[in-house]
Amino acid sequence: MKTLAVPPPNTLPTTVKIPAGYVDLEGELELPPYAPGVVLFAHGSGLGKAHDQYLASVMREAGLGTLQLDLLTKKEMQQDARTSALRVEIDLLALRLISVTRWLEKQKAARGLKIGYFGASTDGAATLIAAAELGDRIAAVVSRGGRPDLVGNVLQEVRSPTLFVVGGYDDLVLCLNDEAYGKLCCKKDFRVIPCATHHFEEPGKLDQVAQLSTHWFNRHMGKSADWEEAA
């Protein structure tokens, strides 16, 4: 695929390279016609990336743009595969996500589009820190089986509407999310998917995540009148 800055709407998936500090990050951007916003999928270790690709496809069918982003370089991912150290560098991941967000805001094709964050596990913690830093510039956040306990006091500074989605069998993460949910001072919702484990691999469970997440982003990012007519 050709590497560009940002493609015009209604194009094939485009690989983008985004400067973030001393590294360039890679992502895949897709902008359906009339998209009201773009959901940034933050990938640290790369675990669960296949699931996120499915979730992103569902959101695009609902008219939302998506940017699936690797917050680590290929070399860093190889290192993390050996040590599992970089995936828990939450502040680093959050800083890179902020850099990507600022880059996206400057792109002509994305100008005026609302921005949302989707993160799973430790990547979910990074999205919350970035959302706290950027304030109302982030329209909505979804954390899937996330680790909001790693965010600390920053959690109280999140102003973006935030949805926690956790599997009913994911006991530890369920408890951590329950405790963190009470500290949120923004519009919020907490959904438990019955009989689902941490990665939502049971039949039909990822579909439920997709439905809840898409509804949340559409609720807070909206659909343009043009898209509704085209649909």
Secondary structure, 3 states (H helix, E strand, C coil): CCEECCCCCCCCCEEEEEEECCEEEEEEEECCCCCCEEEEEEECCCCCHHHHHHHHHHHHHCCCEEEEEECCCHHHHHHHHHHCCHHHCHHHHHHHHHHHHHHHHCCHHHCCCEEEEEEECHHHHHHHHHHHHHHHHEEEEEEECCCHHHCHHHHHHCCCCEEEEEECCCHHHHHHHHHHHCCCCCCEEEEEECCCCCCCCCCCHHHHHHHHHHHHHHHHHCCCHHHHHHC
